[in-house]
Amino acid sequence: MELYIHIPFCVRKCEYCSFVSFPASEAQKEEYITALLREAENRSAEFAEPVSSVYIGGGTPSLLSPEQFTRLLRGLRERICLDAATEFTVEANPGTLTDVFLDAAVSMGVNRLSLGMQSADEALLQRLGRIHTFRDVEESVAEARWAGIRNLNLDLMFGIPGQTADSWKRTLDAALSLKPEHISAYGLIPEEGTPLFRRLEEKELELPDVEDERGMYSLAIRTLAENGLEQYEISNFARKGYECLHNIGYWTQVPYVGLGVAAASMRITQRNEKGLACVRRTNPEDFSVYLRAVGENDNRYAAVETVDSAGSRFETVMLGLRMNRGVSGERFRALHSVSLEACYGPQLRAMRSRGLMEEAEGRWFLTARGMDIQNSVLLEFMDDPS
């Protein structure tokens, strides 16, 4: 199983961000760490299996002081056995990362850092509402390497209003100059309710057209591969051996526990001849409601979703096709007690005949063209006749 901890604090919210995040006082940070540790105690029965990976995301975890971060990690280790975790990631934003925070993180077992670089173009960073410059990214990477981080991810974004293929190429080259082990390259998706969405609706800004964005994606795949970072998932690229184990766990339906405001968890409730079924719960998004729920140890505040065996089969396909290695027929049968072809044979054959999917060595995976229109392909699999 995996463990995720959400730190919702930010200096300010980015123009495109729809995640639960907000500025906080030092008193709120202290109160939140206390609540996280209490939640870990409340849910101790869920940690019967070894924790294989830990991911601390946000928000901006690097806004915690070194003392606060150490208190959090030491408290978690007192409540949860993390000895089996081989990958321990913390997210950070350039401009907030310090050498003392990194020293504290590494001393508590963090061995992977994910930095929100997004772009090397200062004008685009300002348009996104980011608080850092590319120089901040360079300094953060240097500090991370000095602290002993040998597994570094950089988040990049394409499809930004005003972005061109040339500026995207400069961002890719700038990121590669820092020699990261991993790069996540995401296409911007304007979320309703964000300032960026409003500015697009009011025609104040305009997104690159679809073909230009597709060209940026293709350029990323080609450029990163030429520099030793192979694509292993739609938006993720890594040097061999540095694929993100935590995210692969999500994509292969490994159970996980999420602690904190708005954090999600997944628990398997059925794994037998009738197939796989699970339940997902999501903690309250409101800070005060979360604190109350933890204080009262009351699960009624959480949103709960039950996923039946048919839904779980579709999720195996949907999540598996995100990855270049695709969906294993053998693993599908082991999870669901039915063959992939029995569930989706007509769809698989139709997608293969259209050049959108291929099958090799017992795995079905998307072609480059299929990856390009993945959402359309997945619609074909929503009808599960079994």
SEVOGU-235092 format. One record per residue (C-alpha): residue number from 1; residue in three letters; x, y, z. Coordinates in pm, 1 decimal, decimal comma, padded with zeros to 6 digits. Layout:
 seq type        X        Y        Z
 NUM  ALA        X        Y        Z
...
This chain:
 seq type        X        Y        Z
   1  MET  00000,0  00000,0  00000,0
   2  GLU  00098,3  00363,8 -00042,8
   3  LEU  00075,5  00675,4  00172,6
   4  TYR -00006,7  01028,5  00055,1
   5  ILE  00000,9  01337,4  00279,7
   6  HIS -00153,6  01661,9  00157,7
   7  ILE -00006,2  01995,4  00266,6
   8  PRO -00255,3  02260,0  00146,2
   9  PHE -00051,0  02573,5  00213,0
  10  CYS  00069,4  02812,9 -00059,4
  11  VAL  00217,1  03163,5 -00068,7
  12  ARG -00060,7  03242,2 -00315,8
  13  LYS -00279,3  03038,3 -00545,9
  14  CYS -00163,9  03005,6 -00907,0
  15  GLU -00395,7  03132,6 -01181,1
  16  TYR -00468,6  02780,1 -01310,4
  17  CYS -00483,2  02588,5 -00982,2
  18  SER -00801,6  02407,0 -00878,4
  19  PHE -00641,6  02204,8 -00596,6
  20  VAL -00725,4  02275,9 -00233,4
  21  SER -00457,8  02524,0 -00127,8
  22  PHE -00444,3  02856,5  00057,5
  23  PRO -00210,1  03085,7  00255,1
  24  ALA -00181,0  02996,0  00624,1
  25  SER -00048,5  03139,5  00947,0
  26  GLU  00215,7  02962,2  01154,3
  27  ALA -00054,9  02876,5  01408,6
  28  GLN -00263,5  02709,6  01135,2
  29  LYS  00037,1  02507,6  01018,8
  30  GLU  00102,1  02383,3  01370,8
  31  GLU -00265,6  02297,7  01417,8
  32  TYR -00267,1  02111,1  01087,6
  33  ILE  00037,9  01898,5  01170,7
  34  THR -00127,7  01802,0  01498,8
  35  ALA -00442,5  01704,5  01304,1
  36  LEU -00245,1  01499,1  01049,9
  37  LEU -00081,7  01299,2  01327,4
  38  ARG -00415,3  01249,7  01499,8
  39  GLU -00567,1  01128,3  01172,5
  40  ALA -00281,2  00880,6  01133,1
  41  GLU -00363,9  00748,2  01481,5
  42  ASN -00736,5  00733,7  01406,7
  43  ARG -00671,4  00528,3  01092,9
  44  SER -00397,3  00304,2  01226,5
  45  ALA -00596,6 -00010,0  01138,5
  46  GLU -00561,5  00078,9  00768,0
  47  PHE -00183,6  00034,1  00782,8
  48  ALA -00181,2 -00343,0  00822,5
  49  GLU  00017,5 -00384,8  00499,9
  50  PRO  00371,2 -00245,8  00454,6
  51  VAL  00389,9  00105,7  00308,5
  52  SER  00581,8  00082,7 -00020,4
  53  SER  00598,9  00455,3 -00103,1
  54  VAL  00531,4  00790,5  00058,3
  55  TYR  00437,0  01110,3 -00126,1
  56  ILE  00398,3  01449,2  00041,7
  57  GLY  00223,1  01685,6 -00198,4
  58  GLY  00028,6  02005,9 -00200,2
  59  GLY  00004,1  02292,2 -00202,4
  60  THR  00360,1  02369,3 -00110,1
  61  PRO  00508,7  02130,6  00147,6
  62  SER  00829,7  02334,4  00145,4
  63  LEU  00639,8  02617,8  00319,1
  64  LEU  00661,0  02415,5  00639,7
  65  SER  00954,1  02514,2  00855,8
  66  PRO  01227,0  02250,9  00900,7
  67  GLU  01106,2  02205,9  01260,0
  68  GLN  00744,7  02157,1  01149,1
  69  PHE  00843,0  01913,5  00874,4
  70  THR  01058,7  01715,1  01117,7
  71  ARG  00774,7  01703,8  01372,9
  72  LEU  00538,2  01574,9  01104,7
  73  LEU  00773,3  01304,4  00974,4
  74  ARG  00890,3  01194,5  01317,0
  75  GLY  00530,0  01172,0  01432,9
  76  LEU  00427,4  00970,2  01128,3
  77  ARG  00714,4  00726,3  01182,2
  78  GLU  00603,7  00680,7  01544,1
  79  ARG  00254,0  00586,6  01425,9
  80  ILE  00315,7  00410,0  01092,5
  81  CYS  00593,8  00170,6  00994,9
  82  LEU  00762,2  00327,1  00691,6
  83  ASP  01067,9  00101,0  00686,8
  84  ALA  00957,1 -00073,7  00364,8
  85  ALA  00911,8  00252,6  00169,8
  86  THR  01173,4  00257,6 -00105,3
  87  GLU  01055,1  00587,1 -00256,8
  88  PHE  00984,7  00891,8 -00039,9
  89  THR  00886,7  01202,5 -00235,6
  90  VAL  00823,1  01558,4 -00127,6
  91  GLU  00697,8  01834,8 -00356,9
  92  ALA  00848,4  02181,8 -00340,0
  93  ASN  00817,8  02510,8 -00520,4
  94  PRO  01127,2  02704,0 -00629,2
  95  GLY  01142,9  03025,4 -00434,5
  96  THR  01034,8  02853,5 -00111,7
  97  LEU  01295,5  02576,4 -00087,9
  98  THR  01585,3  02623,1  00153,0
  99  ASP  01893,7  02419,4  00235,2
 100  VAL  01779,5  02374,9  00596,5
 101  PHE  01442,5  02237,0  00483,3
 102  LEU  01620,3  01995,6  00248,8
 103  ASP  01858,8  01884,4  00522,4
 104  ALA  01562,2  01814,3  00750,0
 105  ALA  01378,5  01626,2  00473,7
 106  VAL  01675,4  01408,5  00381,5
 107  SER  01748,7  01333,7  00747,6
 108  MET  01391,2  01206,3  00782,9
 109  GLY  01418,6  00972,0  00484,6
 110  VAL  01308,4  01179,0  00184,9
 111  ASN  01495,9  01052,3 -00122,4
 112  ARG  01299,7  01207,4 -00409,4
 113  LEU  01217,9  01573,6 -00478,7
 114  SER  00954,1  01704,6 -00721,0
 115  LEU  00999,3  02069,5 -00819,5
 116  GLY  00728,8  02279,3 -00984,5
 117  MET  00937,9  02446,1 -01255,1
 118  GLN  00654,8  02475,0 -01514,4
 119  SER  00844,8  02704,0 -01756,0
 120  ALA  01176,2  02878,2 -01815,0
 121  ASP  00992,9  03175,8 -01970,0
 122  GLU  00958,6  03454,1 -01712,0
 123  ALA  00655,9  03611,1 -01885,0
 124  LEU  00472,2  03278,5 -01890,1
 125  LEU  00553,8  03213,6 -01524,8
 126  GLN  00398,5  03550,1 -01436,6
 127  ARG  00095,1  03469,5 -01651,9
 128  LEU  00047,7  03147,4 -01455,8
 129  GLY  00078,1  03333,1 -01125,6
 130  ARG  00397,1  03152,4 -01024,2
 131  ILE  00613,3  03318,5 -00757,0
 132  HIS  00950,9  03198,8 -00886,6
 133  THR  01196,2  03257,9 -01171,7
 134  PHE  01406,8  03007,4 -01361,2
 135  ARG  01704,9  03125,5 -01158,6
 136  ASP  01517,7  03007,4 -00848,4
 137  VAL  01480,1  02666,2 -01013,1
 138  GLU  01854,7  02647,5 -01079,5
 139  GLU  01933,0  02740,2 -00720,0
 140  SER  01680,1  02488,4 -00582,5
 141  VAL  01826,9  02207,9 -00792,7
 142  ALA  02179,3  02294,0 -00677,2
 143  GLU  02063,7  02293,1 -00313,2
 144  ALA  01884,8  01959,9 -00361,7
 145  ARG  02193,3  01795,8 -00509,1
 146  TRP  02408,9  01935,2 -00227,4
 147  ALA  02164,5  01790,4  00027,9
 148  GLY  02196,8  01446,6 -00129,8
 149  ILE  01885,9  01420,9 -00348,9
 150  ARG  01967,0  01181,9 -00635,4
 151  ASN  01614,1  01142,4 -00768,4
 152  LEU  01479,8  01473,3 -00898,6
 153  ASN  01160,8  01544,3 -01091,6
 154  LEU  01077,9  01869,8 -01269,5
 155  ASP  00714,8  01953,6 -01351,5
 156  LEU  00673,1  02130,8 -01685,6
 157  MET  00362,3  02271,4 -01852,7
 158  PHE  00275,1  02323,8 -02218,1
 159  GLY -00028,4  02473,3 -02389,8
 160  ILE -00000,3  02794,4 -02186,8
 161  PRO -00164,2  03107,4 -02334,7
 162  GLY  00102,2  03289,1 -02537,3
 163  GLN  00337,1  02991,0 -02545,1
 164  THR  00504,0  02901,2 -02875,1
 165  ALA  00689,7  02595,3 -02993,9
 166  ASP  01016,0  02790,2 -02963,6
 167  SER  00952,6  02895,5 -02603,4
 168  TRP  00852,2  02536,7 -02516,7
 169  LYS  01174,1  02408,6 -02672,9
 170  ARG  01371,3  02657,0 -02461,6
 171  THR  01193,4  02530,0 -02149,9
 172  LEU  01273,4  02167,6 -02237,9
 173  ASP  01638,1  02256,7 -02300,2
 174  ALA  01658,4  02455,8 -01977,0
 175  ALA  01510,5  02166,4 -01779,6
 176  LEU  01747,9  01916,9 -01941,2
 177  SER  02045,1  02137,8 -01855,6
 178  LEU  01966,9  02063,6 -01488,5
 179  LYS  02002,7  01687,9 -01551,9
 180  PRO  01684,6  01566,6 -01376,8
 181  GLU  01615,3  01195,1 -01345,6
 182  HIS  01245,7  01250,5 -01420,0
 183  ILE  01029,0  01505,9 -01599,5
 184  SER  00650,5  01538,5 -01585,2
 185  ALA  00519,9  01736,2 -01885,3
 186  TYR  00152,8  01825,2 -01856,5
 187  GLY -00077,4  01996,7 -02101,4
 188  LEU -00256,8  02287,8 -01933,9
 189  ILE -00623,5  02210,8 -01864,5
 190  PRO -00811,6  02529,4 -01769,5
 191  GLU -01035,4  02440,4 -01474,7
 192  GLU -01369,2  02615,3 -01428,0
 193  GLY -01364,5  02856,0 -01137,5
 194  THR -00997,2  02949,0 -01168,3
 195  PRO -00879,8  03300,9 -01260,8
 196  LEU -00718,9  03161,9 -01576,6
 197  PHE -01048,2  03007,0 -01687,8
 198  ARG -01223,3  03341,6 -01640,1
 199  ARG -00957,4  03529,1 -01839,4
 200  LEU -00991,3  03279,6 -02123,4
 201  GLU -01369,8  03309,8 -02120,5
 202  GLU -01343,8  03688,0 -02134,8
 203  LYS -01101,4  03657,9 -02430,7
 204  GLU -00830,1  03835,3 -02235,3
 205  LEU -00606,9  03534,3 -02304,5
 206  GLU -00609,4  03270,6 -02576,1
 207  LEU -00481,4  02914,0 -02568,2
 208  PRO -00253,2  02781,4 -02843,2
 209  ASP -00459,5  02597,0 -03104,6
 210  VAL -00497,5  02220,5 -03085,0
 211  GLU -00240,0  02144,9 -03353,3
 212  ASP  00020,1  02370,6 -03191,8
 213  GLU -00035,2  02204,0 -02853,2
 214  ARG -00011,5  01860,0 -03015,5
 215  GLY  00315,2  01969,3 -03173,5
 216  MET  00450,2  02073,7 -02831,6
 217  TYR  00362,5  01731,5 -02690,6
 218  SER  00536,6  01553,8 -02979,2
 219  LEU  00839,4  01779,4 -02935,8
 220  ALA  00858,6  01684,6 -02567,9
 221  ILE  00845,0  01312,1 -02642,8
 222  ARG  01116,5  01341,8 -02907,3
 223  THR  01345,9  01583,0 -02722,0
 224  LEU  01332,2  01401,7 -02389,5
 225  ALA  01393,2  01062,8 -02552,5
 226  GLU  01696,5  01201,7 -02732,9
 227  ASN  01830,6  01301,4 -02391,2
 228  GLY  01773,2  00971,0 -02215,5
 229  LEU  01431,5  01030,7 -02060,0
 230  GLU  01192,9  00775,7 -02207,0
 231  GLN  00818,9  00819,7 -02190,8
 232  TYR  00657,8  00556,9 -01966,7
 233  GLU  00319,6  00726,0 -01914,1
 234  ILE  00123,3  00988,0 -02104,0
 235  SER  00279,9  01280,3 -01914,8
 236  ASN  00584,3  01123,0 -01751,3
 237  PHE  00940,7  01063,3 -01866,4
 238  ALA  01231,4  00907,5 -01678,9
 239  ARG  01582,2  00778,4 -01702,0
 240  LYS  01587,5  00401,3 -01666,5
 241  GLY  01515,1  00298,1 -01308,9
 242  TYR  01374,5  00638,4 -01205,3
 243  GLU  01006,4  00592,7 -01294,2
 244  CYS  00782,8  00726,5 -01015,3
 245  LEU  00686,2  00417,7 -00813,4
 246  HIS  00414,1  00602,9 -00624,0
 247  ASN  00229,4  00709,2 -00938,4
 248  ILE  00272,9  00365,9 -01096,1
 249  GLY  00099,5  00235,3 -00785,0
 250  TYR -00199,7  00459,7 -00857,0
 251  TRP -00210,4  00345,4 -01219,3
 252  THR -00198,0 -00022,5 -01121,3
 253  GLN -00464,3  00002,3 -00847,5
 254  VAL -00237,5 -00041,2 -00546,9
 255  PRO -00436,3  00057,7 -00232,9
 256  TYR -00341,8  00389,4 -00073,9
 257  VAL -00421,2  00600,0  00230,6
 258  GLY -00443,1  00977,5  00198,0
 259  LEU -00404,6  01196,9  00506,1
 260  GLY -00501,6  01562,9  00518,4
 261  VAL -00747,3  01810,4  00372,5
 262  ALA -00909,8  01677,6  00050,9
 263  ALA -00681,7  01371,8  00049,4
 264  ALA -00822,5  01060,1 -00118,8
 265  SER -00779,2  00695,5 -00017,1
 266  MET -00856,1  00364,6 -00188,5
 267  ARG -00921,7  00035,0 -00011,2
 268  ILE -00992,9 -00297,9 -00181,3
 269  THR -01311,7 -00454,9 -00044,6
 270  GLN -01336,5 -00761,2 -00269,6
 271  ARG -01075,8 -00972,1 -00446,6
 272  ASN -01213,1 -01315,7 -00535,3
 273  GLU -01375,1 -01516,1 -00814,7
 274  LYS -01634,1 -01239,1 -00848,3
 275  GLY -01359,0 -00992,5 -00934,1
 276  LEU -01216,4 -00678,9 -00776,4
 277  ALA -01413,1 -00408,7 -00597,9
 278  CYS -01301,1 -00114,7 -00390,2
 279  VAL -01411,6  00189,1 -00196,8
 280  ARG -01266,2  00539,3 -00220,4
 281  ARG -01300,3  00805,1  00044,8
 282  THR -01206,5  01171,9  00021,1
 283  ASN -01146,5  01390,6  00323,9
 284  PRO -01332,5  01723,2  00358,1
 285  GLU -01197,9  02010,7  00149,6
 286  ASP -01283,3  02272,9  00410,3
 287  PHE -00998,4  02324,2  00658,9
 288  SER -01221,9  02373,1  00965,3
 289  VAL -01445,5  02078,5  00872,8
 290  TYR -01139,1  01857,0  00833,6
 291  LEU -01009,5  01960,5  01176,0
 292  ARG -01349,3  01884,9  01328,4
 293  ALA -01372,3  01545,2  01156,3
 294  VAL -01029,0  01442,3  01282,7
 295  GLY -01093,2  01574,1  01630,1
 296  GLU -01418,6  01378,4  01655,9
 297  ASN -01279,4  01075,5  01464,8
 298  ASP -01598,0  01090,6  01257,9
 299  ASN -01599,6  00938,3  00908,8
 300  ARG -01932,8  01098,8  00824,2
 301  TYR -01750,1  01407,7  00705,0
 302  ALA -01572,5  01212,8  00428,3
 303  ALA -01713,0  01156,0  00078,1
 304  VAL -01731,8  00784,1 -00001,3
 305  GLU -01754,6  00619,9 -00344,0
 306  THR -01801,7  00246,2 -00399,6
 307  VAL -01652,6  00102,0 -00718,3
 308  ASP -01805,3 -00232,6 -00817,7
 309  SER -01634,9 -00508,1 -01018,2
 310  ALA -01742,4 -00362,1 -01354,7
 311  GLY -01611,5 -00020,6 -01255,5
 312  SER -01285,6 -00174,3 -01135,9
 313  ARG -01239,4 -00355,7 -01468,1
 314  PHE -01282,7 -00029,3 -01656,4
 315  GLU -01038,3  00146,0 -01423,5
 316  THR -00777,0 -00123,6 -01487,7
 317  VAL -00805,2 -00047,7 -01859,9
 318  MET -00831,4  00329,9 -01820,6
 319  LEU -00533,2  00356,4 -01586,0
 320  GLY -00326,6  00089,2 -01760,3
 321  LEU -00358,1  00257,3 -02098,4
 322  ARG -00202,2  00573,2 -01952,3
 323  MET  00125,1  00381,5 -01945,3
 324  ASN  00331,8  00287,6 -02246,8
 325  ARG  00346,4 -00073,5 -02130,6
 326  GLY -00033,8 -00088,3 -02138,4
 327  VAL -00258,9 -00350,5 -01982,1
 328  SER -00135,1 -00702,4 -01909,4
 329  GLY -00387,7 -00972,0 -01993,7
 330  GLU -00239,6 -01198,0 -01727,6
 331  ARG -00265,0 -00933,8 -01457,4
 332  PHE -00618,0 -00840,2 -01567,0
 333  ARG -00730,9 -01199,9 -01518,4
 334  ALA -00553,4 -01223,4 -01181,7
 335  LEU -00733,5 -00908,0 -01061,6
 336  HIS -01078,4 -00971,4 -01205,7
 337  SER -01109,1 -01350,5 -01253,8
 338  VAL -01204,8 -01298,3 -01617,9
 339  SER -00998,4 -01241,7 -01930,8
 340  LEU -00944,4 -00899,6 -02083,6
 341  GLU -01070,0 -01030,9 -02418,7
 342  ALA -01391,0 -01168,7 -02262,8
 343  CYS -01472,0 -00820,9 -02131,7
 344  TYR -01345,2 -00602,1 -02410,5
 345  GLY -01262,7 -00823,3 -02710,7
 346  PRO -01472,1 -00627,1 -02967,5
 347  GLN -01330,7 -00293,7 -02850,4
 348  LEU -00971,4 -00421,4 -02854,3
 349  ARG -01004,6 -00559,2 -03206,4
 350  ALA -01174,8 -00244,6 -03330,6
 351  MET -00905,5 -00020,0 -03182,6
 352  ARG -00633,5 -00238,5 -03333,7
 353  SER -00795,1 -00229,4 -03678,9
 354  ARG -00799,5  00151,6 -03661,7
 355  GLY -00432,5  00169,8 -03566,7
 356  LEU -00503,6  00299,2 -03216,2
 357  MET -00393,4 -00008,9 -03020,0
 358  GLU -00147,8 -00294,6 -03052,9
 359  GLU -00098,3 -00625,9 -02872,5
 360  ALA  00236,4 -00788,7 -02799,0
 361  GLU  00353,2 -01044,7 -02543,0
 362  GLY  00015,4 -01052,7 -02372,5
 363  ARG -00014,4 -00674,0 -02333,0
 364  TRP -00250,0 -00431,2 -02503,6
 365  PHE -00122,2 -00075,7 -02536,8
 366  LEU -00198,7  00245,0 -02722,1
 367  THR -00007,5  00339,0 -03034,8
 368  ALA  00133,4  00690,7 -03063,9
 369  ARG -00183,9  00789,5 -03247,4
 370  GLY -00395,5  00626,3 -02978,4
 371  MET -00210,1  00813,7 -02704,7
 372  ASP -00285,5  01134,6 -02890,2
 373  ILE -00661,8  01076,7 -02866,6
 374  GLN -00668,1  00866,6 -02550,9
 375  ASN -00995,6  01003,1 -02417,8
 376  SER -01178,7  00905,8 -02736,2
 377  VAL -01031,3  00554,8 -02717,5
 378  LEU -01138,8  00511,0 -02354,7
 379  LEU -01497,4  00602,2 -02437,3
 380  GLU -01511,2  00278,7 -02637,5
 381  PHE -01437,7  00077,4 -02321,7
 382  MET -01709,4  00226,5 -02103,4
 383  ASP -01955,0 -00042,2 -02214,8
 384  ASP -01859,9 -00358,7 -02021,6
 385  PRO -02082,5 -00643,2 -02144,6
 386  SER -01963,6 -00905,8 -01893,3
